[in-house]
Amino acid sequence: MANLLSRYLVPGRQIDLQAVERSSVKRKRGEKKVHQSQVLDVLSEDRFEISMPMEEGKLILLPVDGEYNLYIHGEGVLYQCYARVVDRYKNHNRYVLVMDLLSNLRKYQRREYYRFSCALEMDSRQLEEEETSLMDKEEESMTPELPLKRSVIVDISGGGLRFVANYSYEVDSLILCKYRLMVEGEIKEFNLVGKVLNVKEVENREGLFEHRVQYVNMTAGDREKIIKYIFDEERKTLKNTKGDLGFHR
């Protein structure tokens, strides 16, 4: 991460900030505001300063302890990370925000969701013909009594997941994906329908199949919960990494 920071978080670099919503904050779909700023200085391996965003000549006073999705522009590449405002002040007529990194810096693929590596138990089954017909009519009716098969999710995102199992589904089939995530201290159960995009046998593991799945008709609320889970897990990983390496401020 340090190499990426020294290369992309340099004074003058353009960045965009987008607030990470709390679960208690309800906002209309598509209303998340993006603010523009630039890097002023890098203070340590995970702390840096940026300029206070402005809009139509007015300062946007971002709150201390506010958490943001940062998009960093440079050399034809867009990088993304999460950061928190830890201080703000005025210095020689310049308004400054001090930011702490909450996740690793990673390359951002537009129109795609970041995929978080994991190992989570999941139950699934293929949808019955009647269930598929109802979904085509934008209606949902699941039959809970039907048997489920066990599998393991190996990465997850706000747009889909990848899992491995000792059985395989047909490409383009619709399946019910049932799993649980710890979101803000509570176990949340997800019962989501996904479309199988790709299936392949795992290399050197005969009889084990990897499936790539895209969610179908997912609610904005479920998507936000999954993204929140990923964000929290990334933050835990970064905190543990700092502890192992002996980083101190």
C-alpha positions in Angstrom: 0.0 0.0 0.0 2.9 2.4 0.8 4.1 2.2 -2.8 0.7 3.1 -4.2 0.3 5.9 -1.7 3.7 7.5 -2.6 2.8 7.1 -6.3 -0.8 8.4 -6.4 -1.3 10.4 -3.2 0.9 13.3 -4.3 0.3 17.1 -3.9 -2.0 18.4 -6.6 -3.6 15.0 -7.4 -7.3 15.3 -8.1 -9.7 13.2 -5.9 -13.4 12.8 -5.6 -15.2 12.1 -2.3 -18.5 10.4 -1.8 -20.1 10.0 1.7 -20.4 6.5 3.1 -24.0 6.4 4.3 -25.0 5.2 7.8 -27.8 2.7 8.0 -29.9 5.2 10.0 -29.6 7.8 7.2 -32.2 7.3 4.5 -31.5 8.9 1.2 -33.3 8.7 -2.1 -31.7 6.4 -4.7 -29.0 7.9 -6.8 -28.7 11.0 -4.6 -25.2 10.5 -3.2 -23.3 13.7 -3.7 -19.7 13.6 -5.1 -17.3 16.4 -4.0 -14.1 17.4 -5.8 -10.9 18.1 -4.0 -7.1 17.6 -4.3 -4.2 16.2 -2.3 -2.2 18.8 -0.3 0.3 16.6 1.6 1.0 13.0 2.8 1.8 13.0 6.5 2.4 9.2 7.1 1.7 5.7 5.6 -2.1 6.2 6.3 -2.7 9.9 6.9 -2.8 12.8 4.4 -4.3 16.2 3.9 -6.7 17.4 1.2 -8.3 20.7 0.4 -11.8 21.4 1.7 -14.2 20.9 -1.3 -15.9 24.0 -2.8 -19.1 24.3 -4.8 -20.1 27.5 -6.6 -17.6 29.4 -4.7 -18.7 28.1 -1.3 -16.9 25.8 1.1 -18.4 22.4 1.8 -17.8 21.8 5.5 -17.4 18.0 5.7 -17.8 16.8 9.3 -15.0 15.4 11.5 -15.4 11.6 11.8 -17.3 11.6 8.5 -16.4 8.5 6.4 -15.9 8.8 2.6 -15.3 6.8 -0.5 -12.3 8.4 -2.2 -11.5 8.1 -5.9 -8.0 9.2 -6.8 -7.2 10.2 -10.4 -3.8 9.7 -12.0 -1.9 8.4 -15.1 -5.1 7.2 -16.8 -6.0 5.0 -13.8 -8.6 5.5 -11.1 -7.9 4.2 -7.6 -10.4 3.9 -4.8 -10.2 3.6 -1.0 -12.2 4.5 2.2 -11.1 7.3 4.5 -12.2 9.3 7.5 -12.0 13.0 8.3 -10.0 13.3 11.6 -9.4 17.0 11.6 -10.0 20.3 9.7 -8.4 23.7 10.0 -7.4 26.8 8.2 -3.8 27.4 7.2 -2.7 30.5 5.3 -6.2 31.1 3.8 -6.4 27.5 2.8 -9.0 25.2 4.4 -7.6 21.7 5.1 -9.1 18.3 5.8 -6.9 15.7 7.5 -7.8 12.2 6.4 -7.0 8.7 7.7 -7.1 5.7 5.4 -9.6 3.0 6.4 -8.9 0.5 3.6 -6.2 -0.4 1.1 -5.8 1.6 -2.1 -7.0 -0.4 -5.1 -7.7 0.0 -8.8 -11.3 1.0 -9.4 -13.2 -0.6 -12.3 -16.0 1.6 -13.5 -19.5 0.0 -13.6 -18.2 -2.8 -11.4 -18.4 -3.5 -7.7 -15.4 -4.3 -5.6 -15.1 -8.0 -4.9 -14.2 -8.9 -1.4 -12.4 -12.2 -0.8 -14.0 -14.4 1.9 -15.0 -17.9 2.9 -18.7 -17.9 3.8 -21.2 -20.7 4.0 -24.1 -20.5 1.5 -27.2 -22.6 0.7 -28.6 -22.5 -2.8 -31.0 -24.2 -5.2 -32.2 -23.7 -8.8 -35.5 -21.8 -9.1 -38.5 -23.8 -10.2 -40.1 -23.0 -13.5 -43.1 -21.4 -11.8 -40.8 -19.2 -9.7 -38.9 -18.1 -12.8 -42.1 -17.2 -14.6 -43.2 -15.0 -11.7 -39.9 -13.2 -11.8 -40.3 -12.5 -15.5 -43.5 -10.7 -14.5 -41.6 -8.8 -11.8 -43.3 -10.8 -9.0 -41.4 -12.9 -6.4 -42.7 -16.0 -4.8 -40.2 -18.4 -3.3 -41.0 -21.9 -2.1 -39.2 -22.2 1.3 -39.7 -26.0 1.7 -37.5 -27.0 -1.2 -34.1 -28.6 -0.3 -31.0 -26.5 -0.5 -27.4 -27.5 -1.4 -24.3 -26.4 0.6 -21.5 -24.3 -0.9 -18.8 -21.7 0.0 -18.7 -18.1 -1.2 -15.1 -17.2 -2.1 -15.8 -13.5 -3.0 -18.7 -11.2 -2.7 -19.7 -7.7 -3.9 -22.7 -5.4 -4.2 -23.4 -6.8 -7.6 -22.9 -10.6 -7.2 -20.8 -13.3 -5.8 -18.5 -16.3 -6.6 -18.9 -19.6 -4.9 -17.5 -23.2 -5.1 -19.4 -26.4 -4.7 -19.2 -30.1 -5.5 -22.0 -29.8 -8.0 -22.7 -27.4 -10.9 -25.6 -25.3 -12.2 -26.2 -24.5 -15.9 -25.1 -21.1 -17.2 -28.0 -18.6 -17.4 -30.0 -20.5 -14.8 -31.6 -18.6 -11.9 -30.7 -19.7 -8.4 -31.7 -18.8 -4.9 -28.7 -17.8 -2.8 -29.1 -17.9 1.0 -26.4 -16.7 3.3 -25.7 -14.6 6.4 -23.5 -11.6 7.1 -22.6 -9.7 10.2 -23.7 -6.1 9.5 -23.2 -3.5 12.2 -23.1 -6.1 15.0 -26.2 -8.0 13.8 -26.6 -11.2 11.8 -28.5 -10.4 8.6 -29.9 -13.2 6.5 -30.0 -12.7 2.7 -32.3 -14.7 0.3 -31.3 -13.4 -3.1 -31.9 -14.6 -6.6 -28.9 -14.7 -8.9 -28.2 -15.5 -12.5 -25.3 -17.9 -13.1 -22.9 -16.2 -15.5 -20.1 -18.7 -15.6 -19.2 -22.2 -14.4 -15.8 -23.9 -14.5 -14.2 -26.8 -12.8 -11.6 -25.7 -10.2 -8.0 -26.4 -11.5 -6.5 -29.5 -9.8 -9.7 -30.1 -7.8 -11.7 -32.7 -9.7 -15.4 -32.5 -9.0 -15.3 -29.0 -7.5 -16.9 -26.2 -9.5 -16.6 -22.4 -9.4 -19.7 -20.4 -10.2 -19.9 -16.7 -10.9 -23.3 -15.2 -10.1 -25.0 -11.8 -10.7 -27.8 -10.7 -8.5 -31.2 -10.3 -10.1 -33.9 -7.8 -8.9 -31.9 -6.9 -5.8 -33.2 -4.2 -3.5 -31.1 -1.1 -2.8 -31.4 -1.9 0.9 -29.8 -5.3 0.5 -27.1 -3.9 -1.7 -26.2 -1.2 0.9 -26.0 -3.9 3.6 -23.6 -6.0 1.6 -21.4 -3.0 0.8 -21.4 -2.0 4.5 -20.3 -5.6 5.4 -17.4 -5.4 2.9 -16.4 -1.9 4.2 -16.4 -3.1 7.8 -14.4 -6.2 7.0 -11.8 -4.2 5.0 -11.4 -1.8 7.9 -10.8 -4.7 10.4 -8.2 -6.2 8.0 -6.4 -2.9 7.7 -6.4 -2.4 11.5 -5.0 -5.9 12.1 -2.3 -5.3 9.4 -1.2 -2.1 11.1 -0.9 -4.0 14.4 1.1 -6.8 12.9 3.5 -4.3 11.3 3.9 -2.2 14.4 2.6 1.0 12.9 2.1 3.8 15.4 1.3 7.4 15.1 
